Amino acid sequence: MKDPSPSARKPSRMARLRRRLSGALALGVTLIVVGVGYSAVASAGTPGGTRHEAGAAGQSQQADLRQGRQLYEEGCITCHGRNLQGVNDRGPSLLGVGQAATYFQVATGRMPVVRQEAQATRKLAKYTPEQVDQIAAYVQSVGGGPQIPAGDLRDGDLAEGGELFRLNCANCHNFAGRGGALSAGKSAPSLADAEDKVVYGAMLSGPQNMPVFGDNEITPQQKRSIINYVQTLKENKDPGGNGIGRLGPFPEAVVAFVVGIGALLVTILWIGAKS
């Protein structure tokens, strides 16, 4: 068989060239379509609004830190120093105390203190809740330390919380959370007005005579159980009368009996003296 002439081979080469061009064009179109589709899906998964919100959240956080620094410099720097290092005979270092300790002290009005005493007592807070959070966030950003977690701090087992409270807290705060006297003019405060974040912050920071209950001693979930028990304790009333330290109605009867007998004896002696 004879080889095809050059004129016969030319259409075959042109056909192959057209096929190659068509394949390249189809590949290019496919890549473009896939790229556009991926962009659309990515935009749907992370919308511009979400990115905008993330940016806005970051700006809000920076604004809070700036405001917290300003509040710190106005009300805290004299005793705790420009860099949170503390000032001799005025105030301790805040390096490492974290957001938890700062929130506890400022939210309960214990800080700033008016004068040095055996212990700082709870009083009306000087700052608004938003300002308290800003100061605590600033101290955390500079010195680091324990933080109060977000979310529901009462999401714990009530029975477990009662057991843990009686084991770790009742010796100082009383079984009813009403507080009690300690040595050297100090006292364990009542928990009647303690909010969830205040109780959690106290457990993390161990203010004054209170020990620090880190997550190794009492887990975060157990802390929530304790808070659930404390807040439930405040909300529930004693059935049958005054429980006298929440020990139940029986102590009330004992006190009434002792007081009644005492009053009766006094009356008898008085009548005898008159006669």
Backbone as CSV, one residue per row, in Angstrom:
resi,resn,N_x,N_y,N_z,CA_x,CA_y,CA_z,C_x,C_y,C_z
1,MET,0.858,-1.193,0.000,0.000,0.000,0.000,0.879,1.222,0.000
2,LYS,0.438,2.196,-0.753,1.228,3.426,-0.862,0.930,4.353,0.303
3,ASP,1.977,5.099,0.669,1.773,6.119,1.725,0.851,7.204,1.224
4,PRO,0.005,7.710,2.146,-0.877,8.796,1.715,-0.074,10.011,1.353
5,SER,-0.602,10.745,0.441,0.069,11.952,-0.028,0.053,13.009,1.062
6,PRO,0.925,14.005,0.961,0.948,15.097,1.947,-0.384,15.790,2.063
7,SER,-1.075,15.908,0.916,-2.381,16.584,0.960,-3.402,15.758,1.729
8,ALA,-3.240,14.418,1.725,-4.164,13.553,2.466,-3.871,13.569,3.961
9,ARG,-2.534,13.706,4.316,-2.174,13.737,5.740,-2.547,15.041,6.406
10,LYS,-2.671,16.130,5.626,-2.924,17.455,6.195,-4.246,17.526,6.942
11,PRO,-5.361,17.025,6.385,-6.620,17.055,7.147,-6.537,16.284,8.448
12,SER,-5.800,15.148,8.444,-5.674,14.372,9.669,-4.955,15.165,10.745
13,ARG,-3.915,15.868,10.368,-3.179,16.696,11.333,-4.058,17.840,11.830
14,MET,-4.808,18.442,10.951,-5.703,19.529,11.342,-6.781,19.025,12.301
15,ALA,-7.250,17.801,12.054,-8.271,17.233,12.940,-7.702,17.011,14.338
16,ARG,-6.456,16.481,14.375,-5.842,16.275,15.681,-5.622,17.596,16.399
17,LEU,-5.225,18.613,15.676,-4.999,19.936,16.268,-6.296,20.512,16.812
18,ARG,-7.384,20.305,16.024,-8.680,20.803,16.496,-9.127,20.060,17.759
19,ARG,-8.860,18.754,17.781,-9.232,17.991,18.971,-8.462,18.454,20.203
20,ARG,-7.182,18.729,19.997,-6.361,19.205,21.121,-6.842,20.563,21.617
21,LEU,-7.145,21.459,20.670,-7.637,22.778,21.047,-8.980,22.676,21.766
22,SER,-9.834,21.782,21.267,-11.144,21.595,21.893,-10.985,21.051,23.318
23,GLY,-10.046,20.076,23.472,-9.810,19.521,24.807,-9.280,20.561,25.779
24,ALA,-8.329,21.400,25.283,-7.778,22.455,26.140,-8.851,23.465,26.519
25,LEU,-9.703,23.806,25.539,-10.776,24.744,25.813,-11.762,24.179,26.832
26,ALA,-12.109,22.887,26.648,-13.032,22.253,27.595,-12.435,22.201,28.998
27,LEU,-11.130,21.901,29.080,-10.462,21.858,30.381,-10.470,23.230,31.049
28,GLY,-10.195,24.264,30.228,-10.205,25.614,30.774,-11.575,26.016,31.295
29,VAL,-12.618,25.675,30.479,-13.989,25.995,30.911,-14.337,25.246,32.190
30,THR,-13.920,23.971,32.246,-14.196,23.170,33.447,-13.535,23.768,34.682
31,LEU,-12.252,24.174,34.525,-11.550,24.774,35.654,-12.216,26.067,36.107
32,ILE,-12.660,26.857,35.147,-13.336,28.112,35.491,-14.622,27.844,36.249
33,VAL,-15.402,26.860,35.746,-16.669,26.524,36.403,-16.427,26.015,37.817
34,VAL,-15.426,25.113,37.955,-15.115,24.582,39.285,-14.673,25.701,40.226
35,GLY,-13.835,26.630,39.726,-13.374,27.735,40.565,-14.515,28.629,41.011
36,VAL,-15.414,28.948,40.079,-16.565,29.781,40.431,-17.460,29.075,41.440
37,GLY,-17.671,27.764,41.218,-18.503,27.003,42.151,-17.897,26.942,43.534
38,TYR,-16.573,26.719,43.591,-15.911,26.663,44.901,-15.998,27.996,45.627
39,SER,-15.834,29.069,44.866,-15.939,30.398,45.476,-17.331,30.625,46.050
40,ALA,-18.329,30.157,45.295,-19.710,30.337,45.767,-19.959,29.541,47.041
41,VAL,-19.464,28.274,47.047,-19.655,27.438,48.232,-18.903,28.014,49.422
42,ALA,-17.683,28.459,49.200,-16.895,29.033,50.287,-17.549,30.290,50.829
43,SER,-18.107,31.078,49.923,-18.784,32.294,50.369,-20.015,31.955,51.173
44,ALA,-20.713,30.875,50.776,-21.905,30.471,51.529,-21.528,29.948,52.905
45,GLY,-20.381,29.219,52.990,-19.968,28.668,54.275,-19.445,29.728,55.223
46,THR,-18.698,30.690,54.721,-18.165,31.775,55.536,-18.552,33.078,54.883
47,PRO,-19.772,33.535,55.110,-20.256,34.728,54.441,-19.462,35.950,54.828
48,GLY,-19.573,36.947,53.969,-18.879,38.194,54.248,-19.335,38.790,55.555
49,GLY,-20.630,38.565,55.894,-21.139,39.074,57.153,-20.414,38.468,58.334
50,THR,-20.087,37.142,58.232,-19.375,36.489,59.327,-17.986,37.072,59.498
51,ARG,-17.294,37.290,58.355,-15.968,37.892,58.435,-16.061,39.290,59.011
52,HIS,-17.092,39.991,58.608,-17.274,41.342,59.126,-17.538,41.310,60.628
53,GLU,-18.359,40.326,61.049,-18.656,40.211,62.478,-17.399,39.853,63.264
54,ALA,-16.568,38.955,62.691,-15.329,38.596,63.381,-14.427,39.805,63.530
55,GLY,-14.344,40.599,62.446,-13.548,41.816,62.529,-14.112,42.792,63.538
56,ALA,-15.430,42.911,63.564,-16.070,43.805,64.526,-15.844,43.331,65.953
57,ALA,-15.889,41.989,66.153,-15.652,41.448,67.489,-14.230,41.742,67.956
58,GLY,-13.268,41.610,67.023,-11.887,41.918,67.369,-11.705,43.383,67.729
59,GLN,-12.371,44.255,66.975,-12.281,45.682,67.272,-12.930,45.997,68.610
60,SER,-14.053,45.323,68.900,-14.724,45.536,70.180,-13.843,45.079,71.340
61,GLN,-13.152,43.943,71.148,-12.263,43.449,72.196,-11.117,44.419,72.447
62,GLN,-10.553,44.952,71.372,-9.477,45.933,71.528,-9.975,47.188,72.223
63,ALA,-11.192,47.607,71.887,-11.773,48.782,72.545,-11.965,48.532,74.035
64,ASP,-12.412,47.309,74.385,-12.591,46.965,75.798,-11.253,46.977,76.535
65,LEU,-10.211,46.479,75.897,-8.890,46.475,76.527,-8.380,47.896,76.739
66,ARG,-8.614,48.762,75.756,-8.187,50.160,75.913,-8.946,50.829,77.058
67,GLN,-10.252,50.566,77.113,-11.050,51.132,78.188,-10.640,50.548,79.538
68,GLY,-10.360,49.239,79.555,-9.905,48.613,80.791,-8.584,49.192,81.271
69,ARG,-7.690,49.462,80.341,-6.408,50.076,80.718,-6.622,51.463,81.292
70,GLN,-7.507,52.230,80.674,-7.782,53.578,81.166,-8.365,53.532,82.585
71,LEU,-9.310,52.626,82.810,-9.902,52.491,84.139,-8.861,52.035,85.158
72,TYR,-7.991,51.131,84.740,-6.930,50.662,85.630,-6.009,51.817,86.020
73,GLU,-5.619,52.613,85.047,-4.707,53.720,85.324,-5.360,54.795,86.176
74,GLU,-6.670,54.897,86.116,-7.371,55.895,86.925,-7.616,55.418,88.353
75,GLY,-7.873,54.115,88.536,-8.285,53.658,89.851,-7.411,52.627,90.518
76,CYS,-6.444,52.038,89.803,-5.693,50.901,90.367,-4.184,51.101,90.373
77,ILE,-3.695,51.977,89.518,-2.254,52.069,89.288,-1.491,52.533,90.519
78,THR,-2.132,53.336,91.375,-1.458,53.867,92.561,-1.001,52.756,93.497
79,CYS,-1.817,51.712,93.625,-1.487,50.619,94.549,-0.840,49.419,93.862
80,HIS,-1.175,49.204,92.593,-0.712,47.985,91.923,0.352,48.233,90.855
81,GLY,0.718,49.490,90.614,1.818,49.770,89.706,1.414,49.837,88.253
82,ARG,2.228,50.518,87.475,1.927,50.714,86.055,1.919,49.402,85.294
83,ASN,2.792,48.496,85.661,2.903,47.218,84.960,2.365,46.048,85.776
84,LEU,1.461,46.325,86.708,0.838,45.311,87.556,1.823,44.654,88.507
85,GLN,2.980,45.291,88.728,4.018,44.668,89.538,3.794,44.866,91.026
86,GLY,2.813,45.678,91.420,2.553,45.940,92.828,3.389,47.087,93.349
87,VAL,2.957,47.646,94.482,3.663,48.757,95.124,3.841,48.400,96.593
88,ASN,5.064,48.519,97.093,5.353,48.173,98.484,4.459,48.946,99.445
89,ASP,3.902,48.222,100.423,3.063,48.788,101.472,1.769,49.390,100.942
90,ARG,1.449,49.121,99.700,0.187,49.639,99.148,-0.681,48.533,98.557
91,GLY,-0.107,47.760,97.655,-0.899,46.738,97.010,-0.030,45.651,96.405
92,PRO,-0.536,44.411,96.321,0.255,43.296,95.789,0.340,43.333,94.271
93,SER,1.230,42.530,93.749,1.339,42.365,92.303,0.096,41.661,91.762
94,LEU,-0.297,42.056,90.572,-1.426,41.411,89.908,-0.964,40.497,88.773
95,LEU,0.329,40.309,88.656,0.846,39.425,87.623,0.483,37.981,87.957
96,GLY,-0.235,37.338,87.079,-0.611,35.950,87.273,-1.907,35.733,88.020
97,VAL,-2.527,36.802,88.564,-3.783,36.589,89.302,-4.932,36.310,88.352
98,GLY,-4.865,36.871,87.154,-5.838,36.558,86.122,-7.143,37.312,86.223
99,GLN,-7.990,37.040,85.256,-9.307,37.666,85.182,-10.193,37.247,86.338
100,ALA,-10.036,36.014,86.821,-10.911,35.490,87.868,-10.777,36.287,89.161
101,ALA,-9.548,36.487,89.626,-9.327,37.219,90.871,-9.748,38.671,90.728
102,THR,-9.427,39.280,89.587,-9.791,40.680,89.373,-11.294,40.860,89.379
103,TYR,-11.988,39.956,88.696,-13.451,40.054,88.665,-14.021,39.922,90.070
104,PHE,-13.551,38.955,90.831,-14.070,38.750,92.184,-13.887,40.005,93.030
105,GLN,-12.690,40.561,93.028,-12.397,41.688,93.905,-13.143,42.953,93.505
106,VAL,-13.235,43.215,92.200,-13.850,44.469,91.743,-15.367,44.365,91.712
107,ALA,-15.899,43.221,91.290,-17.352,43.072,91.196,-18.014,43.098,92.561
108,THR,-17.310,42.663,93.606,-17.879,42.663,94.952,-17.567,43.943,95.716
109,GLY,-16.922,44.902,95.076,-16.628,46.167,95.735,-15.490,46.099,96.736
110,ARG,-14.818,44.955,96.805,-13.687,44.855,97.735,-12.522,45.722,97.267
111,MET,-12.423,45.894,95.981,-11.408,46.768,95.399,-12.112,47.824,94.546
112,PRO,-11.636,49.037,94.581,-10.507,49.547,95.377,-10.869,49.705,96.850
113,VAL,-9.877,49.481,97.733,-10.091,49.587,99.174,-9.908,51.030,99.626
114,VAL,-10.607,51.367,100.685,-10.478,52.710,101.251,-9.279,52.773,102.188
115,ARG,-9.092,51.739,102.977,-7.966,51.676,103.919,-7.599,50.210,104.150
116,GLN,-6.393,49.994,104.635,-5.922,48.641,104.917,-6.561,48.131,106.208
117,GLU,-7.195,46.961,106.128,-7.823,46.354,107.291,-7.441,44.881,107.346
118,ALA,-8.008,44.172,108.318,-7.725,42.738,108.419,-8.118,42.020,107.144
119,GLN,-9.223,42.436,106.548,-9.624,41.900,105.262,-10.552,42.902,104.587
120,ALA,-10.595,42.819,103.288,-11.483,43.707,102.532,-12.897,43.144,102.589
121,THR,-13.838,43.982,102.940,-15.228,43.542,103.051,-16.003,43.905,101.790
122,ARG,-17.073,43.162,101.567,-17.912,43.427,100.401,-18.683,44.730,100.593
123,LYS,-18.741,45.515,99.518,-19.510,46.756,99.537,-20.005,47.030,98.127
124,LEU,-20.732,48.103,97.968,-21.281,48.438,96.659,-20.146,48.650,95.654
125,ALA,-20.247,47.988,94.516,-19.181,48.077,93.506,-19.070,49.487,92.957
126,LYS,-17.851,49.926,92.737,-17.597,51.263,92.205,-17.852,51.324,90.709
127,TYR,-17.686,50.189,90.027,-17.771,50.158,88.574,-19.015,49.401,88.116
128,THR,-19.433,49.704,86.905,-20.549,48.978,86.297,-20.085,47.582,85.902
129,PRO,-21.025,46.636,85.682,-20.615,45.295,85.249,-19.751,45.315,83.993
130,GLU,-20.067,46.193,83.047,-19.256,46.272,81.826,-17.849,46.750,82.146
131,GLN,-17.711,47.723,83.012,-16.390,48.222,83.383,-15.602,47.181,84.163
132,VAL,-16.290,46.408,84.997,-15.616,45.320,85.737,-15.006,44.329,84.749
133,ASP,-15.783,43.954,83.737,-15.278,43.027,82.723,-14.095,43.625,81.970
134,GLN,-14.138,44.913,81.698,-13.048,45.563,80.968,-11.768,45.592,81.793
135,ILE,-11.871,45.931,83.065,-10.683,45.926,83.926,-10.112,44.519,84.044
136,ALA,-10.986,43.532,84.243,-10.533,42.145,84.370,-9.869,41.661,83.089
137,ALA,-10.426,42.057,81.941,-9.836,41.659,80.661,-8.461,42.290,80.475
138,TYR,-8.303,43.534,80.903,-7.000,44.192,80.772,-5.950,43.514,81.651
139,VAL,-6.309,43.234,82.900,-5.368,42.554,83.793,-4.987,41.185,83.225
140,GLN,-5.956,40.480,82.666,-5.686,39.186,82.055,-4.741,39.324,80.876
141,SER,-4.935,40.351,80.063,-4.107,40.533,78.867,-2.662,40.852,79.209
142,VAL,-2.442,41.479,80.343,-1.080,41.867,80.732,-0.408,40.790,81.578
143,GLY,-1.117,40.323,82.602,-0.487,39.422,83.559,-0.821,37.960,83.412
144,GLY,-1.916,37.629,82.685,-2.319,36.233,82.550,-2.840,35.661,83.858
145,GLY,-3.280,34.420,83.817,-3.767,33.756,85.019,-5.102,33.068,84.791
146,PRO,-5.723,32.559,85.866,-6.995,31.824,85.735,-8.114,32.715,85.215
147,GLN,-9.018,32.117,84.445,-10.158,32.824,83.887,-11.459,32.101,84.227
148,ILE,-12.514,32.876,84.438,-13.840,32.311,84.654,-14.397,31.897,83.295
149,PRO,-14.813,30.661,83.125,-15.323,30.231,81.815,-16.667,30.875,81.500
150,ALA,-16.968,30.930,80.222,-18.258,31.445,79.784,-19.310,30.345,79.863
151,GLY,-20.562,30.733,79.717,-21.643,29.752,79.712,-22.328,29.637,81.063
152,ASP,-23.176,28.647,81.176,-23.968,28.414,82.370,-23.080,27.832,83.469
153,LEU,-22.900,28.574,84.556,-22.037,28.125,85.645,-22.797,27.320,86.690
154,ARG,-24.089,27.086,86.459,-24.870,26.255,87.383,-25.177,24.882,86.784
155,ASP,-24.584,24.587,85.662,-24.879,23.338,84.962,-24.104,22.193,85.603
156,GLY,-24.528,21.828,86.822,-23.839,20.760,87.534,-24.827,19.932,88.348
157,ASP,-24.345,18.823,88.866,-25.178,17.904,89.633,-25.411,18.456,91.036
158,LEU,-26.673,18.598,91.417,-27.029,19.221,92.695,-26.553,18.388,93.885
159,ALA,-26.769,17.080,93.834,-26.362,16.213,94.947,-24.846,16.226,95.123
160,GLU,-24.123,16.154,94.008,-22.661,16.205,94.076,-22.206,17.546,94.626
161,GLY,-22.877,18.619,94.212,-22.521,19.948,94.701,-22.697,20.066,96.204
162,GLY,-23.788,19.490,96.733,-23.998,19.526,98.172,-22.914,18.781,98.924
163,GLU,-22.534,17.623,98.418,-21.478,16.832,99.062,-20.146,17.572,99.047
164,LEU,-19.805,18.182,97.893,-18.553,18.915,97.786,-18.560,20.165,98.661
165,PHE,-19.703,20.839,98.730,-19.798,22.039,99.562,-19.602,21.685,101.032
166,ARG,-20.239,20.640,101.495,-20.094,20.247,102.899,-18.676,19.795,103.211
167,LEU,-18.008,19.216,102.230,-16.651,18.720,102.443,-15.615,19.842,102.401
168,ASN,-15.789,20.820,101.508,-14.751,21.821,101.264,-15.083,23.234,101.745
169,CYS,-16.352,23.544,101.930,-16.742,24.935,102.139,-17.461,25.192,103.458
170,ALA,-18.209,24.194,103.943,-19.092,24.425,105.085,-18.341,24.758,106.364
171,ASN,-17.098,24.297,106.512,-16.343,24.576,107.736,-16.174,26.067,107.971
172,CYS,-16.088,26.836,106.889,-15.903,28.282,107.024,-17.190,29.059,106.724
173,HIS,-17.906,28.638,105.701,-19.067,29.406,105.249,-20.373,28.955,105.895
174,ASN,-20.330,27.953,106.778,-21.530,27.435,107.421,-22.279,26.536,106.446
175,PHE,-23.012,25.573,106.969,-23.762,24.652,106.123,-24.804,25.380,105.281
176,ALA,-25.264,26.529,105.782,-26.266,27.302,105.048,-25.646,28.381,104.182
177,GLY,-24.303,28.461,104.136,-23.646,29.495,103.347,-23.779,30.875,103.944
178,ARG,-23.995,30.956,105.266,-24.192,32.266,105.903,-22.908,32.857,106.448
179,GLY,-21.802,32.193,106.243,-20.527,32.723,106.698,-20.266,32.433,108.153
180,GLY,-19.083,32.849,108.605,-18.713,32.620,109.998,-17.414,33.306,110.328
181,ALA,-17.146,33.445,111.626,-15.947,34.128,112.090,-14.719,33.235,111.942
182,LEU,-13.596,33.868,111.621,-12.308,33.187,111.550,-11.359,33.840,112.543
183,SER,-10.113,33.522,112.492,-9.136,34.079,113.432,-8.624,35.435,112.953
184,ALA,-7.981,36.163,113.865,-7.304,37.431,113.566,-8.236,38.475,112.965
185,GLY,-9.465,38.519,113.447,-10.399,39.536,112.978,-10.947,39.301,111.591
186,LYS,-10.739,38.137,111.036,-11.234,37.833,109.693,-12.499,36.989,109.776
187,SER,-13.170,36.872,108.647,-14.401,36.084,108.626,-14.630,35.540,107.222
188,ALA,-15.338,34.428,107.166,-15.776,33.876,105.882,-17.105,34.541,105.543
189,PRO,-17.199,35.213,104.424,-18.408,35.999,104.135,-19.615,35.119,103.834
190,SER,-20.787,35.711,104.014,-22.019,35.042,103.621,-22.079,34.928,102.104
191,LEU,-22.696,33.864,101.632,-22.862,33.648,100.193,-24.248,34.067,99.711
192,ALA,-24.976,34.777,100.570,-26.356,35.140,100.232,-26.433,36.024,98.997
193,ASP,-25.442,36.893,98.802,-25.465,37.820,97.665,-24.436,37.461,96.593
194,ALA,-23.832,36.292,96.695,-22.767,35.916,95.762,-23.353,35.417,94.447
195,GLU,-22.995,36.080,93.345,-23.431,35.644,92.023,-22.576,34.460,91.560
196,ASP,-23.021,33.837,90.467,-22.327,32.646,89.957,-20.852,32.931,89.670
197,LYS,-20.589,34.024,88.949,-19.213,34.344,88.563,-18.364,34.692,89.779
198,VAL,-18.978,35.296,90.787,-18.245,35.637,92.005,-17.805,34.363,92.730
199,VAL,-18.707,33.381,92.852,-18.358,32.123,93.518,-17.270,31.397,92.734
200,TYR,-17.413,31.352,91.420,-16.415,30.655,90.593,-15.066,31.364,90.707
201,GLY,-15.085,32.699,90.645,-13.841,33.456,90.757,-13.168,33.255,92.098
202,ALA,-13.969,33.145,93.169,-13.392,32.916,94.495,-12.720,31.549,94.564
203,MET,-13.343,30.531,93.988,-12.739,29.203,94.016,-11.427,29.162,93.242
204,LEU,-11.342,29.916,92.160,-10.117,29.922,91.362,-8.999,30.751,91.991
205,SER,-9.371,31.818,92.697,-8.355,32.762,93.179,-8.034,32.603,94.662
206,GLY,-8.956,32.055,95.463,-8.688,31.884,96.888,-8.433,33.197,97.605
207,PRO,-9.413,34.101,97.654,-9.171,35.394,98.300,-9.009,35.263,99.808
208,GLN,-8.096,36.076,100.379,-7.876,36.157,101.820,-7.559,34.779,102.415
209,ASN,-8.345,34.294,103.363,-8.039,33.012,104.006,-8.528,31.807,103.220
210,MET,-9.258,32.035,102.145,-9.824,30.922,101.394,-8.747,30.219,100.570
211,PRO,-8.708,28.898,100.582,-7.725,28.188,99.744,-8.085,28.274,98.269
212,VAL,-7.093,28.097,97.440,-7.314,28.063,95.991,-7.742,26.651,95.599
213,PHE,-8.869,26.562,94.902,-9.342,25.279,94.405,-9.124,25.242,92.900
214,GLY,-7.928,24.823,92.519,-7.620,24.720,91.098,-8.389,23.579,90.452
215,ASP,-8.272,23.494,89.143,-9.007,22.460,88.418,-8.513,21.061,88.752
216,ASN,-7.310,20.941,89.340,-6.827,19.625,89.753,-7.485,19.171,91.045
217,GLU,-7.846,20.147,91.909,-8.510,19.799,93.167,-10.019,19.632,92.963
218,ILE,-10.636,20.602,92.318,-12.065,20.559,92.017,-12.215,20.890,90.539
219,THR,-12.710,19.962,89.771,-12.809,20.141,88.327,-13.810,21.246,87.990
220,PRO,-13.723,21.800,86.773,-14.704,22.821,86.368,-16.151,22.345,86.489
221,GLN,-16.404,21.086,86.163,-17.772,20.579,86.277,-18.200,20.491,87.745
222,GLN,-17.280,20.114,88.615,-17.598,20.062,90.041,-17.833,21.461,90.606
223,LYS,-17.103,22.434,90.101,-17.339,23.820,90.519,-18.748,24.250,90.139
224,ARG,-19.190,23.857,88.963,-20.568,24.172,88.550,-21.579,23.486,89.476
225,SER,-21.260,22.293,89.912,-22.150,21.580,90.834,-22.249,22.322,92.162
226,ILE,-21.124,22.813,92.656,-21.132,23.564,93.912,-21.952,24.839,93.773
227,ILE,-21.767,25.548,92.664,-22.530,26.784,92.440,-24.020,26.476,92.351
228,ASN,-24.368,25.396,91.679,-25.773,25.001,91.592,-26.340,24.747,92.987
229,TYR,-25.564,24.084,93.842,-26.030,23.812,95.200,-26.171,25.102,96.007
230,VAL,-25.177,25.977,95.924,-25.220,27.235,96.688,-26.415,28.083,96.285
231,GLN,-26.658,28.203,94.995,-27.770,29.036,94.544,-29.114,28.378,94.866
232,THR,-29.190,27.062,94.797,-30.417,26.363,95.183,-30.669,26.516,96.674
233,LEU,-29.597,26.506,97.461,-29.690,26.667,98.910,-30.317,28.011,99.258
234,LYS,-29.971,29.045,98.498,-30.500,30.377,98.762,-31.964,30.494,98.358
235,GLU,-32.350,29.761,97.337,-33.704,29.907,96.802,-34.737,29.115,97.592
236,ASN,-34.331,28.005,98.196,-35.275,27.139,98.918,-35.408,27.563,100.375
237,LYS,-36.626,27.543,100.877,-36.885,27.878,102.271,-36.926,26.610,103.115
238,ASP,-36.717,26.797,104.431,-36.795,25.660,105.348,-38.248,25.306,105.611
239,PRO,-38.637,24.048,105.419,-40.008,23.661,105.765,-40.170,23.535,107.277
240,GLY,-41.324,23.918,107.771,-41.612,23.711,109.183,-41.120,24.795,110.109
241,GLY,-40.601,25.891,109.593,-40.164,26.981,110.471,-38.726,27.366,110.230
242,ASN,-38.179,28.140,111.150,-36.800,28.616,111.050,-35.843,27.456,111.281
243,GLY,-35.001,27.168,110.294,-34.115,26.010,110.398,-32.910,26.215,111.278
244,ILE,-32.620,27.473,111.688,-31.461,27.791,112.523,-30.194,27.192,111.903
245,GLY,-29.678,27.881,110.943,-28.485,27.390,110.254,-28.781,26.298,109.258
246,ARG,-30.040,26.195,108.824,-30.477,25.193,107.866,-30.205,23.776,108.369
247,LEU,-30.313,23.591,109.667,-30.198,22.244,110.229,-31.556,21.567,110.332
248,GLY,-32.621,22.233,109.861,-33.948,21.644,109.884,-34.799,22.224,111.001
249,PRO,-36.082,21.854,111.080,-36.989,22.421,112.080,-36.745,21.920,113.501
250,PHE,-36.042,20.807,113.670,-35.838,20.255,115.017,-35.092,21.221,115.943
251,PRO,-33.990,21.873,115.518,-33.304,22.819,116.406,-34.217,23.929,116.894
252,GLU,-35.159,24.359,116.044,-36.090,25.398,116.462,-36.888,24.940,117.680
253,ALA,-37.344,23.669,117.670,-38.092,23.130,118.798,-37.224,23.043,120.048
254,VAL,-35.957,22.660,119.868,-35.054,22.566,121.014,-34.860,23.938,121.643
255,VAL,-34.621,24.944,120.801,-34.425,26.301,121.320,-35.689,26.782,122.032
256,ALA,-36.834,26.521,121.419,-38.086,26.940,122.051,-38.262,26.251,123.403
257,PHE,-37.918,24.977,123.493,-38.050,24.235,124.746,-37.120,24.803,125.814
258,VAL,-35.852,25.027,125.437,-34.875,25.545,126.407,-35.284,26.939,126.869
259,VAL,-35.646,27.813,125.926,-36.055,29.166,126.289,-37.314,29.126,127.147
260,GLY,-38.268,28.253,126.782,-39.507,28.153,127.557,-39.263,27.683,128.974
261,ILE,-38.420,26.633,129.129,-38.101,26.141,130.468,-37.391,27.223,131.275
262,GLY,-36.478,27.925,130.628,-35.760,28.995,131.321,-36.708,30.085,131.788
263,ALA,-37.622,30.471,130.893,-38.599,31.500,131.273,-39.492,31.008,132.414
264,LEU,-39.868,29.736,132.379,-40.712,29.174,133.432,-39.980,29.177,134.769
265,LEU,-38.687,28.802,134.772,-37.917,28.815,136.012,-37.777,30.220,136.571
266,VAL,-37.533,31.188,135.688,-37.425,32.576,136.139,-38.734,33.026,136.779
267,THR,-39.847,32.647,136.140,-41.163,33.030,136.678,-41.401,32.410,138.052
268,ILE,-41.027,31.119,138.206,-41.202,30.432,139.481,-40.377,31.104,140.577
269,LEU,-39.115,31.424,140.252,-38.260,32.082,141.235,-38.805,33.453,141.612
270,TRP,-39.343,34.155,140.622,-39.896,35.495,140.893,-41.109,35.413,141.813
271,ILE,-41.976,34.435,141.529,-43.160,34.246,142.376,-42.731,33.857,143.779
272,GLY,-41.737,32.961,143.872,-41.258,32.553,145.196,-40.690,33.725,145.970
273,ALA,-39.934,34.594,145.277,-39.360,35.750,145.946,-40.459,36.703,146.436
274,LYS,-41.502,36.873,145.671,-42.602,37.753,146.049,-43.365,37.210,147.257
275,SER,-43.531,35.891,147.299,-44.291,35.302,148.399,-43.442,35.185,149.659
